[in-house]
Amino acid sequence: VVAAACAHTALFQFAASLALPAVIIHSVVHQVQHVLDKPRFANRPTLLRYGPSAVGLSIVPFLPLLDPPCEWVIDFLFDRWWPGWRS
């Protein structure tokens, strides 16, 4: 039971605190860079330099919204693969 709880916690922390936020922030910053590569933004060097980072930082407060669905998926998988892990 202790091993299952440790594995559950480690998997949740890896998924919800490391992997998903990194992928989401990277994707958002990359997409903003792609949008700012258009010629209409060429004369705004400050926006080109700081815009992607600012947008990436602005989504950080919304990342805790990932926790409940991520926890639900991990609980579902553990209930299937390790039925007695909660006892």
Secondary structure, 3 states (H helix, E strand, C coil): CHHHHHHHHHHHHHHHHHHHHHHHHHHHHHHHHHHHCCHHHCCCHHHHHHHHHHHHHHCHHHHHHHHHHHHHHHHHHHHHHCCCCCC
